[in-house]
């Protein structure tokens, strides 16, 4: 596998576990750093990945994970500041792509520090994504047909309009 395909995931809670399972299923080599030994034990039962009991804020954990060999880092711990600082650490190890989960929308506004300042390529706010998806489904409920095009980048909706739609 090339460096680009090697993925480091920080945190193996719900989001981290789901991502790890999907990536492993697709054949990507995954390494996980998690501080909770119970979560790691549960992950070991169902996940064919390299699991490291460590702390995302300790360089020794990054070295044990061979971070310099990774092409993608996904920070999915329960701590926003750990996730954001992890992007800077990943950048220092030469990891090209850095995805960070954040729970606080306030941290995403870029007024003080932008994602670019923190070397973050993509900042994800799961609660906002869920709200957007629910809104999309509610809007879609009134359509007759839905077609996904462009690798999921666009939706084409078909609706039957009546006189009451004026």
N, CA, C and O of each residue as an XYZ file, in Angstrom:
664
protein
N       0.844     -1.186      0.000
C       0.000      0.000      0.000
C       0.888      1.249      0.000
O       1.965      1.264      0.597
N       0.421      2.271     -0.669
C       1.172      3.515     -0.715
C       0.883      4.341      0.528
O      -0.090      4.103      1.244
N       1.749      5.315      0.766
C       1.573      6.198      1.912
C       0.203      6.869      1.877
O      -0.425      7.053      2.920
N      -0.262      7.235      0.683
C      -1.551      7.915      0.553
C      -2.700      7.093      1.111
O      -3.694      7.655      1.572
N      -2.582      5.777      1.078
C      -3.671      4.911      1.520
C      -3.635      4.627      3.016
O      -4.632      4.169      3.576
N      -2.514      4.887      3.673
C      -2.398      4.640      5.109
C      -3.161      5.712      5.879
O      -2.960      6.908      5.670
N      -4.037      5.263      6.771
C      -4.891      6.187      7.511
C      -4.666      6.043      9.004
O      -4.637      4.936      9.542
N      -4.506      7.188      9.666
C      -4.399      7.245     11.119
C      -5.681      7.857     11.651
O      -6.058      8.964     11.266
N      -6.353      7.128     12.544
C      -7.574      7.629     13.170
C      -7.295      7.836     14.648
O      -6.798      6.940     15.330
N      -7.616      9.023     15.134
C      -7.478      9.335     16.551
C      -8.853      9.245     17.185
O      -9.752     10.017     16.852
N      -9.014      8.298     18.103
C     -10.293      8.103     18.768
C     -11.109      7.016     18.091
O     -11.341      7.066     16.883
N     -11.545      6.029     18.872
C     -12.298      4.901     18.310
C     -13.682      4.808     18.952
O     -14.215      3.719     19.165
N     -14.256      5.990     19.257
C     -15.639      6.033     19.722
C     -16.560      5.752     18.546
O     -16.152      5.088     17.592
N     -17.773      6.236     18.592
C     -18.751      5.953     17.545
C     -18.309      6.365     16.153
O     -18.342      5.552     15.229
N     -17.897      7.612     15.989
C     -17.488      8.114     14.673
C     -16.209      7.436     14.211
O     -16.123      6.973     13.074
N     -15.214      7.376     15.090
C     -13.937      6.760     14.732
C     -14.087      5.295     14.364
O     -13.467      4.824     13.410
N     -14.905      4.573     15.115
C     -15.119      3.150     14.839
C     -15.814      2.957     13.494
O     -15.424      2.100     12.701
N     -16.835      3.754     13.250
C     -17.559      3.640     11.979
C     -16.622      3.911     10.799
O     -16.629      3.174      9.813
N     -15.829      4.956     10.902
C     -14.880      5.276      9.829
C     -13.858      4.166      9.646
O     -13.559      3.767      8.520
N     -13.325      3.669     10.754
C     -12.326      2.602     10.675
C     -12.911      1.363     10.000
O     -12.266      0.765      9.139
N     -14.119      0.979     10.382
C     -14.753     -0.192      9.772
C     -14.939     -0.010      8.273
O     -14.669     -0.924      7.494
N     -15.399      1.163      7.873
C     -15.621      1.418      6.440
C     -14.312      1.388      5.668
O     -14.238      0.797      4.591
N     -13.277      2.024      6.212
C     -11.988      2.072      5.518
C     -11.359      0.686      5.423
O     -10.842      0.309      4.371
N     -11.400     -0.072      6.513
C     -10.850     -1.430      6.507
C     -11.612     -2.288      5.502
O     -11.012     -3.057      4.751
N     -12.929     -2.154      5.493
C     -13.755     -2.918      4.547
C     -13.362     -2.612      3.097
O     -13.416     -3.489      2.235
N     -12.973     -1.376      2.841
C     -12.559     -0.970      1.491
C     -11.106     -1.341      1.190
O     -10.620     -1.101      0.085
N     -10.415     -1.925      2.170
C      -9.056     -2.394      1.939
C      -7.950     -1.430      2.319
O      -6.787     -1.668      1.996
N      -8.289     -0.353      2.997
C      -7.273      0.607      3.414
C      -6.620      0.172      4.723
O      -7.307     -0.307      5.625
N      -5.306      0.332      4.835
C      -4.651      0.047      6.109
C      -4.952      1.167      7.108
O      -4.757      2.346      6.813
N      -5.426      0.784      8.284
C      -5.841      1.749      9.297
C      -5.064      1.511     10.584
O      -4.888      0.374     11.024
N      -4.603      2.609     11.177
C      -3.995      2.590     12.500
C      -4.821      3.515     13.380
O      -5.200      4.610     12.963
N      -5.097      3.068     14.600
C      -5.922      3.838     15.530
C      -5.124      4.127     16.790
O      -4.453      3.245     17.327
N      -5.202      5.371     17.262
C      -4.686      5.731     18.586
C      -5.898      6.041     19.453
O      -6.716      6.894     19.108
N      -6.009      5.344     20.579
C      -7.130      5.522     21.508
C      -6.600      5.374     22.925
O      -5.797      4.483     23.200
N      -7.051      6.250     23.830
C      -6.578      6.190     25.214
C      -7.422      5.271     26.093
O      -6.963      4.854     27.157
N      -8.624      4.950     25.680
C      -9.527      4.111     26.472
C      -9.310      2.639     26.115
O      -9.670      2.196     25.024
N      -8.718      1.891     27.042
C      -8.387      0.487     26.766
C      -9.634     -0.373     26.541
O      -9.584     -1.345     25.787
N     -10.741     -0.028     27.183
C     -11.976     -0.795     26.974
C     -12.502     -0.618     25.549
O     -12.958     -1.579     24.929
N     -12.439      0.605     25.035
C     -12.856      0.835     23.644
C     -11.948      0.081     22.681
O     -12.412     -0.462     21.678
N     -10.661      0.049     22.986
C      -9.718     -0.681     22.134
C     -10.002     -2.174     22.143
O      -9.945     -2.824     21.099
N     -10.309     -2.723     23.316
C     -10.631     -4.151     23.409
C     -11.864     -4.479     22.571
O     -11.890     -5.485     21.863
N     -12.881     -3.628     22.655
C     -14.095     -3.849     21.865
C     -13.783     -3.739     20.372
O     -14.299     -4.517     19.570
N     -12.947     -2.781     20.006
C     -12.583     -2.602     18.593
C     -11.791     -3.796     18.078
O     -11.953     -4.200     16.926
N     -10.940     -4.360     18.921
C     -10.092     -5.485     18.505
C     -10.921     -6.699     18.103
O     -10.482     -7.506     17.284
N     -12.110     -6.832     18.672
C     -12.969     -7.973     18.366
C     -13.555     -7.919     16.955
O     -13.863     -8.955     16.367
N     -13.706     -6.707     16.416
C     -14.396     -6.603     15.125
C     -13.636     -5.813     14.064
O     -14.151     -5.600     12.966
N     -12.432     -5.381     14.375
C     -11.727     -4.493     13.459
C     -10.336     -5.021     13.151
O      -9.544     -5.277     14.059
N     -10.045     -5.181     11.877
C      -8.728     -5.628     11.443
C      -7.864     -4.398     11.158
O      -7.624     -4.032     10.008
N      -7.408     -3.779     12.242
C      -6.597     -2.567     12.141
C      -5.520     -2.609     13.213
O      -5.598     -3.389     14.162
N      -4.528     -1.772     13.049
C      -3.478     -1.647     14.068
C      -4.008     -0.727     15.155
O      -4.323      0.434     14.892
N      -4.106     -1.241     16.377
C      -4.687     -0.500     17.491
C      -3.607     -0.169     18.510
O      -2.885     -1.050     18.976
N      -3.508      1.105     18.848
C      -2.486      1.571     19.783
C      -3.171      2.235     20.964
O      -3.963      3.162     20.799
N      -2.854      1.747     22.162
C      -3.354      2.387     23.374
C      -2.398      3.537     23.681
O      -1.271      3.327     24.130
N      -2.868      4.740     23.433
C      -2.012      5.904     23.620
C      -2.835      7.170     23.670
O      -4.065      7.136     23.712
N      -2.130      8.289     23.664
C      -2.758      9.588     23.780
C      -2.404     10.416     22.550
O      -1.233     10.520     22.184
N      -3.399     10.994     21.924
C      -3.172     11.784     20.711
C      -2.308     13.008     20.968
O      -1.792     13.602     20.021
N      -2.140     13.396     22.211
C      -1.315     14.552     22.540
C       0.085     14.155     23.006
O       0.833     14.994     23.508
N       0.439     12.886     22.842
C       1.790     12.431     23.174
C       2.495     11.993     21.900
O       2.014     11.115     21.183
N       3.634     12.609     21.628
C       4.370     12.292     20.406
C       4.788     10.832     20.353
O       4.935     10.268     19.268
N       4.982     10.216     21.513
C       5.365      8.799     21.518
C       4.278      7.936     20.866
O       4.592      6.944     20.208
N       3.016      8.302     21.040
C       1.919      7.560     20.403
C       1.961      7.736     18.889
O       1.724      6.782     18.148
N       2.258      8.932     18.431
C       2.364      9.205     17.001
C       3.532      8.428     16.401
O       3.429      7.882     15.303
N       4.638      8.384     17.131
C       5.805      7.642     16.635
C       5.504      6.146     16.572
O       5.862      5.474     15.606
N       4.841      5.630     17.613
C       4.472      4.213     17.620
C       3.535      3.888     16.455
O       3.572      2.781     15.917
N       2.710      4.837     16.071
C       1.774      4.652     14.954
C       2.456      4.821     13.597
O       1.826      4.623     12.557
N       3.737      5.184     13.603
C       4.475      5.466     12.359
C       3.753      6.551     11.552
O       3.474      6.385     10.365
N       3.462      7.651     12.225
C       2.709      8.746     11.606
C       3.359      9.256     10.326
O       2.667      9.710      9.414
N       4.669      9.183     10.256
C       5.372      9.664      9.059
C       5.022      8.841      7.820
O       5.293      9.268      6.698
N       4.425      7.669      8.012
C       4.045      6.802      6.892
C       2.572      6.944      6.502
O       2.084      6.208      5.645
N       1.874      7.878      7.121
C       0.439      8.042      6.883
C       0.173      9.106      5.825
O       0.912     10.083      5.707
N      -0.886      8.901      5.064
C      -1.308      9.889      4.078
C      -2.529     10.673      4.522
O      -2.804     11.756      4.006
N      -3.272     10.109      5.501
C      -4.505     10.732      5.978
C      -4.597     10.572      7.483
O      -4.338      9.495      8.019
N      -4.970     11.661      8.170
C      -5.228     11.626      9.603
C      -6.653     12.107      9.822
O      -7.050     13.160      9.323
N      -7.417     11.324     10.574
C      -8.778     11.702     10.940
C      -8.820     11.818     12.458
O      -8.635     10.827     13.165
N      -9.062     13.027     12.957
C      -9.135     13.259     14.400
C     -10.598     13.212     14.820
O     -11.380     14.104     14.492
N     -10.959     12.157     15.554
C     -12.354     11.944     15.948
C     -12.468     11.678     17.443
O     -13.332     10.918     17.881
N     -11.586     12.313     18.231
C     -11.684     12.143     19.677
C     -12.871     12.952     20.189
O     -13.521     13.662     19.422
N     -13.148     12.845     21.476
C     -14.254     13.597     22.069
C     -13.853     15.001     22.495
O     -14.643     15.713     23.115
N     -12.626     15.404     22.164
C     -12.124     16.705     22.598
C     -11.763     17.559     21.378
O     -10.840     17.229     20.634
N     -12.493     18.649     21.182
C     -12.262     19.513     20.022
C     -10.836     20.045     19.961
O     -10.222     20.053     18.894
N     -10.308     20.485     21.090
C      -8.963     21.067     21.071
C      -7.916     20.015     20.713
O      -6.958     20.315     20.001
N      -8.089     18.791     21.197
C      -7.181     17.703     20.813
C      -7.271     17.458     19.312
O      -6.250     17.306     18.641
N      -8.476     17.420     18.796
C      -8.660     17.174     17.367
C      -7.998     18.258     16.526
O      -7.313     17.958     15.548
N      -8.199     19.516     16.905
C      -7.640     20.608     16.110
C      -6.120     20.666     16.209
O      -5.445     20.872     15.201
N      -5.580     20.489     17.392
C      -4.128     20.501     17.548
C      -3.493     19.308     16.840
O      -2.353     19.382     16.382
N      -4.231     18.220     16.754
C      -3.725     17.028     16.067
C      -3.409     17.305     14.603
O      -2.502     16.696     14.037
N      -4.146     18.214     13.994
C      -3.868     18.555     12.596
C      -2.488     19.188     12.461
O      -1.773     18.914     11.497
N      -2.111     20.026     13.411
C      -0.768     20.625     13.386
C       0.304     19.561     13.575
O       1.331     19.576     12.896
N       0.062     18.640     14.501
C       1.023     17.554     14.737
C       1.134     16.693     13.484
O       2.235     16.346     13.057
N      -0.004     16.354     12.902
C      -0.002     15.540     11.679
C       0.782     16.236     10.572
O       1.524     15.591      9.831
N       0.618     17.537     10.462
C       1.343     18.295      9.445
C       2.850     18.193      9.667
O       3.608     18.062      8.707
N       3.284     18.251     10.908
C       4.714     18.140     11.229
C       5.266     16.760     10.896
O       6.451     16.617     10.597
N       4.410     15.747     10.948
C       4.833     14.392     10.576
C       4.754     14.171      9.063
O       5.114     13.101      8.572
N       4.288     15.169      8.334
C       4.221     15.061      6.881
C       2.958     14.413      6.351
O       2.904     14.022      5.185
N       1.940     14.294      7.192
C       0.666     13.728      6.748
C      -0.033     14.782      5.891
O      -0.267     15.904      6.339
N      -0.360     14.412      4.667
C      -0.877     15.401      3.714
C      -2.318     15.827      3.967
O      -2.630     17.016      3.900
N      -3.198     14.875      4.256
C      -4.614     15.201      4.422
C      -5.014     15.054      5.881
O      -4.727     14.044      6.524
N      -5.692     16.097      6.396
C      -6.084     16.116      7.795
C      -7.557     16.495      7.919
O      -7.980     17.574      7.506
N      -8.325     15.570      8.504
C      -9.755     15.785      8.708
C     -10.007     15.814     10.207
O      -9.542     14.946     10.946
N     -10.751     16.826     10.646
C     -10.969     17.036     12.077
C     -12.460     17.129     12.364
O     -13.195     17.857     11.696
N     -12.892     16.377     13.369
C     -14.273     16.488     13.839
C     -14.300     17.521     14.955
O     -13.438     17.526     15.834
N     -15.294     18.389     14.911
C     -15.483     19.351     15.994
C     -16.951     19.358     16.389
O     -17.833     19.185     15.548
N     -17.198     19.554     17.646
C     -18.576     19.600     18.137
C     -19.070     21.038     18.262
O     -20.276     21.282     18.299
N     -18.154     21.975     18.325
C     -18.508     23.375     18.522
C     -18.529     24.114     17.193
O     -17.516     24.183     16.497
N     -19.677     24.662     16.846
C     -19.775     25.460     15.624
C     -18.955     26.733     15.780
O     -18.406     27.246     14.805
N     -18.871     27.240     17.000
C     -18.114     28.459     17.262
C     -16.671     28.340     16.787
O     -16.097     29.301     16.274
N     -16.095     27.164     16.958
C     -14.708     26.967     16.557
C     -14.556     26.909     15.047
O     -13.440     26.989     14.533
N     -15.645     26.774     14.342
C     -15.582     26.631     12.890
C     -15.712     27.954     12.147
O     -15.568     27.982     10.925
N     -15.981     29.054     12.854
C     -16.260     30.300     12.141
C     -15.019     30.971     11.567
O     -15.145     31.841     10.705
N     -13.833     30.596     12.013
C     -12.601     31.121     11.435
C     -12.274     32.546     11.816
O     -11.388     33.145     11.205
N     -12.953     33.119     12.805
C     -12.711     34.515     13.153
C     -11.361     34.727     13.835
O     -10.746     35.779     13.658
N     -10.898     33.772     14.595
C      -9.599     33.887     15.267
C      -8.561     33.033     14.558
O      -7.521     33.527     14.120
N      -8.858     31.755     14.453
C      -7.985     30.821     13.743
C      -8.793     30.144     12.653
O      -9.885     29.635     12.905
N      -8.272     30.139     11.478
C      -8.960     29.458     10.384
C      -8.485     28.011     10.323
O      -7.428     27.682     10.861
N      -9.255     27.150      9.674
C      -8.774     25.778      9.480
C      -7.414     25.749      8.783
O      -6.588     24.879      9.064
N      -7.183     26.689      7.882
C      -5.891     26.752      7.190
C      -4.760     27.042      8.170
O      -3.676     26.471      8.056
N      -5.011     27.938      9.143
C      -4.000     28.241     10.163
C      -3.600     26.983     10.926
O      -2.443     26.815     11.311
N      -4.573     26.107     11.136
C      -4.348     24.886     11.910
C      -3.978     23.694     11.033
O      -3.854     22.572     11.525
N      -3.802     23.936      9.744
C      -3.426     22.894      8.773
C      -4.518     21.843      8.603
O      -4.232     20.689      8.283
N      -5.770     22.244      8.817
C      -6.915     21.341      8.686
C      -7.437     21.423      7.257
O      -7.739     22.510      6.764
N      -7.545     20.283      6.597
C      -8.079     20.248      5.235
C      -9.603     20.220      5.220
O     -10.236     20.827      4.355
N     -10.185     19.512      6.182
C     -11.639     19.418      6.261
C     -12.042     19.370      7.721
O     -11.555     18.536      8.484
N     -12.945     20.280      8.108
C     -13.472     20.290      9.464
C     -14.926     19.841      9.389
O     -15.716     20.411      8.636
N     -15.279     18.828     10.160
C     -16.610     18.227     10.107
C     -17.309     18.429     11.445
O     -16.723     18.220     12.507
N     -18.560     18.834     11.373
C     -19.399     19.005     12.559
C     -20.577     18.043     12.415
O     -21.566     18.378     11.764
N     -20.485     16.836     13.022
C     -21.506     15.801     12.795
C     -22.936     16.239     13.085
O     -23.851     15.889     12.340
N     -23.142     16.998     14.156
C     -24.497     17.413     14.490
C     -25.085     18.288     13.383
O     -26.264     18.161     13.051
N     -24.271     19.170     12.818
C     -24.729     20.017     11.719
C     -25.029     19.175     10.480
O     -26.008     19.426      9.778
N     -24.185     18.178     10.214
C     -24.420     17.303      9.065
C     -25.723     16.527      9.215
O     -26.458     16.348      8.245
N     -26.007     16.069     10.428
C     -27.259     15.348     10.677
C     -28.445     16.278     10.443
O     -29.427     15.886      9.813
N     -28.358     17.507     10.948
C     -29.445     18.467     10.758
C     -29.664     18.748      9.272
O     -30.807     18.820      8.821
N     -28.591     18.907      8.514
C     -28.708     19.147      7.074
C     -29.354     17.958      6.365
O     -30.188     18.135      5.477
N     -28.965     16.753      6.759
C     -29.523     15.557      6.126
C     -31.014     15.421      6.433
O     -31.802     15.079      5.550
N     -31.402     15.686      7.678
C     -32.821     15.621      8.042
C     -33.607     16.658      7.245
O     -34.685     16.362      6.731
N     -33.071     17.869      7.142
C     -33.726     18.917      6.367
C     -33.871     18.494      4.907
O     -34.916     18.701      4.291
N     -32.816     17.901      4.366
C     -32.843     17.434      2.976
C     -33.924     16.361      2.798
O     -34.644     16.363      1.800
N     -34.033     15.446      3.767
C     -35.044     14.391      3.675
C     -36.459     14.951      3.778
O     -37.371     14.492      3.091
N     -36.631     15.951      4.647
C     -37.949     16.573      4.779
C     -38.340     17.248      3.471
O     -39.472     17.108      3.010
N     -37.410     17.977      2.877
C     -37.689     18.638      1.601
C     -37.954     17.610      0.504
O     -38.796     17.821     -0.368
N     -37.238     16.517      0.557
C     -37.344     15.484     -0.462
C     -38.664     14.719     -0.362
O     -39.119     14.139     -1.348
N     -39.278     14.712      0.814
C     -40.512     13.945      1.013
C     -41.619     14.393      0.064
O     -42.523     13.618     -0.251
N     -41.549     15.632     -0.387
C     -42.599     16.129     -1.277
C     -42.285     15.900     -2.751
O     -43.064     16.303     -3.614
N     -41.168     15.266     -3.049
C     -40.832     15.045     -4.457
C     -41.266     13.649     -4.893
O     -41.405     12.742     -4.072
N     -41.477     13.492     -6.201
C     -41.917     12.218     -6.757
C     -40.758     11.301     -7.086
O     -40.885     10.079     -7.009
N     -39.632     11.882     -7.451
C     -38.489     11.077     -7.854
C     -37.214     11.818     -7.490
O     -37.163     13.047     -7.516
N     -36.206     11.063     -7.155
C     -34.919     11.635     -6.783
C     -33.836     10.823     -7.461
O     -33.831      9.596     -7.374
N     -32.923     11.494     -8.133
C     -31.811     10.826     -8.791
C     -30.518     11.469     -8.330
O     -30.374     12.692     -8.363
N     -29.587     10.648     -7.906
C     -28.273     11.135     -7.492
C     -27.350     11.066     -8.698
O     -27.266     10.030     -9.358
N     -26.659     12.160     -8.989
C     -25.733     12.206    -10.124
C     -24.399     12.792     -9.667
O     -24.299     13.385     -8.593
N     -23.391     12.616    -10.493
C     -22.082     13.195    -10.203
C     -21.450     12.660     -8.943
O     -20.989     13.432     -8.102
N     -21.421     11.330     -8.796
C     -20.834     10.700     -7.610
C     -21.439     11.227     -6.314
O     -20.736     11.384     -5.316
N     -22.727     11.496     -6.328
C     -23.412     11.962     -5.130
C     -23.285     13.449     -4.887
O     -23.731     13.946     -3.853
N     -22.684     14.168     -5.820
C     -22.482     15.600     -5.634
C     -23.709     16.431     -5.995
O     -23.775     17.615     -5.665
N     -24.676     15.820     -6.668
C     -25.856     16.560     -7.075
C     -27.077     15.647     -7.005
O     -26.998     14.448     -7.272
N     -28.204     16.250     -6.640
C     -29.479     15.544     -6.622
C     -30.404     16.193     -7.635
O     -30.487     17.419     -7.707
N     -31.097     15.382     -8.416
C     -32.108     15.882     -9.347
C     -33.457     15.434     -8.801
O     -33.705     14.239     -8.639
N     -34.328     16.403     -8.519
C     -35.643     16.125     -7.960
C     -36.707     16.291     -9.035
O     -36.631     17.206     -9.855
N     -37.686     15.417     -9.030
C     -38.832     15.540     -9.929
C     -40.076     15.710     -9.069
O     -40.328     14.919     -8.160
N     -40.842     16.738     -9.361
C     -42.057     17.009     -8.595
C     -43.218     17.235     -9.550
O     -43.050     17.826    -10.617
N     -44.383     16.766     -9.165
C     -45.595     17.025     -9.944
C     -46.234     18.283     -9.351
O     -46.614     18.314     -8.181
N     -46.339     19.295    -10.169
C     -46.928     20.550     -9.716
C     -48.405     20.589    -10.078
O     -48.809     20.198    -11.173
N     -49.180     21.063     -9.149
C     -50.615     21.225     -9.382
C     -50.959     22.702     -9.239
O     -50.091     23.524     -8.946
N     -52.210     23.029     -9.445
C     -52.641     24.424     -9.314
C     -52.413     24.950     -7.904
O     -52.256     26.156     -7.711
N     -52.393     24.072     -6.930
C     -52.205     24.510     -5.544
C     -50.766     24.939     -5.249
O     -50.504     25.486     -4.178
N     -49.842     24.708     -6.158
C     -48.443     25.087     -5.951
C     -48.151     26.536     -6.342
O     -46.990     26.945     -6.342
N     -49.144     27.292     -6.662
C     -48.920     28.684     -7.084
C     -48.373     29.506     -6.006
O     -48.130     30.697     -6.200
